[in-house]
Amino acid sequence: MDNQNRSVFSIHGITGMLIATVLLLSILVGLTIWGLDVQQEQIRKPYKLENIEQVKMRESKSLDDFRKDVK
C-alpha cells in the first residue's frame, strides 16, 4: 500500500521551512533595529549625576585586599 498523499510543498516540507526561516529572520531584523534605536536614544540623553557627593561608596573585602597588595 503506497502513500499517494505525499507532497513536497506541504506546510511540513519546504514551504514550512521557508515560512519558519522568514519568520525568524524578520524577528532578528526587528530586534536589531529596535536595539539600535534604543542605543541611539541613550546616546542623545546621557546619564548625569546631579549631586555626586550623595553617592555612597561601598567597601568590599576584595577592595581591601587590593589596597594591601598595592602598598
TAZI-V428927 format. One record per pair of residues at least 24 apart in sequence whose C-alpha atoms are under 10 Angstrom apart, sorted by the first residue. I is the first residue (numbers start at 0). J is the second residue. D is the distance in Angstrom with one decimal. If there is no record, write none. Layout:
i: {I | I}
j: {J | J}
d: {D | D}
//
This chain:
none
//
